[in-house]
Amino acid sequence: QVTLVESGGGSVQPGGSLRLSCAASGRTFNSNVMGWFRQAPGKEREFVASIRWNGGTAAYADSVLGRFTISRDNAKNTCHLQMNNLTPEDTAVYYCAARDTPWAEPTRTVNTYAFWGQGTQVTVSS
């Protein structure tokens, strides 16, 4: 059984930082794009960042560009999202996702990802 498990969420003040981690088990994703999405209450799930299988290319939503950094460690089958200078608008449940298509380029659409974690809550509030 393939599972993606997110960790690292929590509550932080505006301007603070958090580092999310995603641990995959059941198969390796060394040849697959991994990404992060988020969903705020009453809103649709939206793209945050994605990274190529070898870490060579990453894509970011305009709203997080320059503040968030996605990375991966294929040896550990993990993916991370470093989030800096957080704002209340970043409050959401954050989901880790992985594509099933090998050797593909990073994508931004929900329906291109076959595997999803359960999500981790990030709350930014003073």
N, C-alpha and C positions, 0 to 999 in steps of 0.2 A: 504494500500500500504506500502510495506516494503522499508525503505530507510536507507542508511548509509551515514552520512555526515562527511567528514573529515575537520579538522581545524588545525591551528598551523604552517602551512608551511610558507616559506618566504626565505629571502636571509640572509646568514651568512658567515662570514669569516672562512677560514680553522682553525680548532681547536675549533670552536664554538659549541654551543648546540642548539637544538630545541626540543620541545615536541609536538608531534602530538596527536590529539584526534579524536576519532570516536564516534559519537553519533548515536545510532540505534533507529528507531521508526517504528511503525506498527506491531511489535511483539517483544517479548523478546528473547534474545539469551543466557539466563542463562545456558542452557544445551548444548550449541554449541561452537565449536572451533571458535575463531576469529583470524585473521591474518593480516599481512601487506605485501604488495608487492610493487615493484617499477618498473618504466619503463623509461629508458633514451631514448633520441632521437635516432632513428635508431636501437634500440635494443628491444629484446623481454621482456615481463613482467617477472620479476624474484622475487623469494621468498625472504623475508627479515626476518620475524619472525612470529610465531604463538603461541597461548596459549590455553591450555586445558580449558574446560568449567568452572572448579573450580579454575583455576589459578595455579594448582599444578604442571603442567609440561609446559615447554616452549621449542621451538625449534628456532634456529637462523641459518642464513646463515653464512658460515665461514667468509665472508668479513665484517660482522658487529659484530661478537662475541666479547664480552668484551667491546664494545662501545655502543651498543644499548640495551635497556631493554623494553620488552613488559609487560604490566600489564592490568588489567581489573577491573571494578567496576560493579558487577552484579546488585547492588541496583540501579545504575543509567543507566544501559544498555549501558555502554561506554567501550571503549578500548583505550589504550594509547601506544605511542611509544616514549620513551625518547632516544634521539640521542645525544651522546657526541663525542667529538674529531672528528668532521665532516671533511671530505676531499672532494676535487672536484669530486672524483669518486662517491660520494654519491648523486650528483646532479641528480634529476629525479622527475617524478611525482609519488607520493606515494598514494597507494590505500589501503583502509580498505576493508576487506572481511570477510564473515562468512560462515561457513558450515551449511548445512541444516540437516545433520545427527546428531541426539542427542547423547550425551555421547561418542563421538568419540575422538580419540587421535589427537594431532596436526599433520598436514600434510604440505608438502612443494610444492605441485603441484597445478597449477592454476585451473585445471578442477575439483578439489575436493571441490571448493568453489562455492556456489550457489548465494550468494548475494555480490554485489560490490558497493562501493561508486564511486563518480565522480572523486576523486583524488585531491590532493593538491600539488602544486609545491614546491620543495625544491631546492634551488640553493646555492652552496658553491663556493665562489669565492673571491679572494683577490682584 
